[in-house]
Each structure stands twice: as C-alpha cells, then as structure tokens.
Amino acid sequence: MSPRRLFWTLVLSSSAILAVTMGMRQSTGLFLSPLNSSTGLGIVTISFAMAIGQFVWGAAQPLFGMLADRVGSYAVIVLGALMLAVGMAITPLMSTGTGLILAMGVLTAAGAGAGSFSILIGAAAQRLPVERRSAASGFINAGGSVGQFVFAPLAQALIGAFGWVNAMLALAATTLSTIALALPLREKAGVAAARAKTQSGGITLRQQTLAAFKDRSYLCLHAGFFTCGFHIAFLVTHLPGEVGLCGLPATVAANSIAIIGLSNIAGSIGAGWLGQIRRMKMILAWMYGSRAAIVALYLMAPKTPLTFYVFAVALGITWLATVPPTAGLVGKLFGPRYLATLFGLTLFSHQIGGFFGAWLGGIAVARTGNYGWMWYADIALASFAALINLPIREAHPKLATSAA
C-alpha cells in the first residue's frame, strides 16, 4: 500500500470509530434529566454514576492500550464495541444507583475507552512516519468532534420523539458499527511483531513506563491534562443543567454541544497541522489559557441562546484539540512503540479530573442551586494548566524531524 493510501486508510477508519464512541460519550449529559425524572434517583446520584464513567473511561485506556500493544488494536475495538452496546442497552433496566454505576459507569465507559484516543492514535502512529503523526492525530481527533456534532442533536431528537429508553437502545445498536469500521486496522501478526521489535529498541513496557514517570515533562503533561478533563467533563455533563437554570429550552443545550463538536473539527485539524511546525507545549499553553478567558467572559455575558452558541464556538476550538499535541508530545518524548499505553496513562489523569468535574458539578448545584463555584474553579485550573506546560522539554519540530 502506498504511503498516501496508508495514511488515509488509517485516518478515516480511526476517525469513524472515534466519531461513534465519542459521540455516545459526549451525549450522555442529555440523558441526565430524563433519567432523574424516570428513576427518581436524584441529580447527585446520577452525576456520581456519570463521574465513575469518566474515571473508568480513563482507567480503561492504558489497560486496553497494553492489550492493543500485545494483540493488536482490532481485537480491542471489537471487545469495546460489545461492552459499549451492552452497557447502553441495560441502562434503562437499572433503577438503583449501583445498577446505574455498573451500566453507565463501568460497561459503557470501558467499552468507549477501548475504541478511543490512545488505541486509535497509537495504532496510526506505529504505522506512520514521524512527520505524518501529528497531522494524523489531528484528523483522527476531529472524528470525535464529528461524532459529537452528529450524535448530540440526534440523541435529543430521539429522546423527544420516542422517549429516552428507545433513544438509548437505538444508540446502543449503532455502536456495533465500529466492528466493521475497524476492519482496515487489522494486521498480519508477523508484520506487527517485526515492527514492534524494531520500534521498542530493546526496552520493555515496564521499563519504558517507569522511565516515563521519572520524566518531569511527562508529569507536566499529566497535570495539564487533569485540568482538561475537569473542564470537559463538567461541561458535557452539566451544560444542559446550566441551560435549564437560565430558563432556556433543552434544545439550546443539545445545539451547544453539537456546535462545540463542529468547532472542534477545525480546532483538532488545526492543532495537528500546527504541531508539525510549532512547539506543541506552546499550543497547549495557549489553548488552556484561552479557556480561562472564555469562561470568564461567559460569566459576564447575558444568558441568552446566542450567548451559549458563541460560548460553544469559542470553547469548541480547543475542546478536544488538546489531544493531538498531548499525544504528539508523548510520542516525541518516548517514541511510538508504547504510545497506546503511555498516552493512555495521560488520559487516565485526564479522566481523574473528569471524575471531579462531573461529580462536583452535581454537588454544587444540589447545595447552592447553581454552578457558580464550579465556573471559578474551572478558570483557576485552566490558568494553572497553561503555566504547567511551559517547562516541558521539547525540540523544535524541524529539529525533531531531522533527528528522526
């Protein structure tokens, strides 16, 4: 297969898979209110189940990354598709907090994690030359944004037309499409083994992981990504609640989430392209700093549909556009062989932040009746993330390409 054809085969397959898995994840907040009305479990309990899902999605990625490094990405994606479909299908049957945690917090989240960033970007990076990896990450990441743009309004339309139970079942069936979409990612065992031996340089996964956690730059990436997770999980879980508190219809929330996804298509592709010519740590610092300013401006603006849509466009530019430069930096620091695992570990930190963003948002609104303190915390953490990325050691892209 020619290099150009290989690039687009990997990118389009991975993007389509991520569109489905991320589209499902980023639409879960739309089910919070219907779940509460149907089960009477309360916002805090449901938020906690969704927060567990944020944590499990992150924890699953390094584990599935290790498995993908051993048996290949295709088998992992198939396993994840089955888990995701089953988790979503049994959610309507759960009437207790424990059952909801099992369905949404464990099965659904882990299944989505098996078809997410670390596995897909890792699979592409191992088979592409260094100068093409950043662009590939950007395009793959944009697939997740396409999924958010498509599935958020689709889920809201299905909820309105057929009820939340039927909407959940329809989405569960859709997740099985990732099995067919992953077919281009299959490889012959001998080819994969030979490449893995060449790329590992004789170092084991355990040795590489221990070395990574002794590296200050890698720890700085974890710290910044933690705050990114807090920000995204808080918004994707509680933006519908914020819209409701402002007296606006649910369609404003669904439209806002879709707009965030649409804007992030440009942001993700742009971040991947910039990573080829600019230092990725500076891209990350700019993104995190801009979030603090955007949230501050939102708090001062009148709460109208237009405000939410402008807010969504501004946030969407950086929403998940942090993924390509973060994955790119991990690849720069440690090479592509164990990227699925090492990037998966940074995503775990991202989702620890996500756990607190989803859970504390529910506590805040239950105790104070609004999300005021969460917005202030978001501003502080985004500012911290902008600063913590600056000490990361990174050669200029031109020097890194020459060395490779």
Order of alpha helices (4+ residues) and beta strands (2+ residues): alpha-alpha-alpha-alpha-alpha-alpha-alpha-alpha-alpha-alpha-alpha-alpha-alpha-alpha-alpha-alpha-alpha-alpha-alpha-alpha
